[in-house]
Amino acid sequence: MSNAELALVMNGLGRTAPGKVPVLRVVLLSGDALRIPRLSSHLRVLTGTAWVSQGGKDRIIEAGQCYKVPAGRDRPIVSGLRGEPLLVEMR
């Protein structure tokens, strides 16, 4: 279990009602990177610009945009660009 997945469980997000999707909001500062947890299938950028890397493919996601996380063993890594804080929401 990853640290982010453990954080979900510790915050009660791993025990949601049937049909209710847990939401995790994370702030990444300059130089931070996060492997998107296995529990998440969507990433939404609330503020900043995200760089998402998975399987040798890179994507830029701007504030207000969403990214559907492909299923698979190789989980994407997200980090901020331009030295500004990045606020993302994962479901």
Sequence and secondary structure as in RCSB ss.txt:
>XXXX:A:sequence
MSNAELALVMNGLGRTAPGKVPVLRVVLLSGDALRIPRLSSHLRVLTGTAWVSQGGKDRIIEAGQCYKVPAGRDR
PIVSGLRGEPLLVEMR
>XXXX:A:secstr
  HHHHHHHHTTTTS  TT    EEEEE TT EEE  TT  EEEEEESEEEEEETTEEEEEETT EEE   SSS 
 EEEESTTS EEEEE 
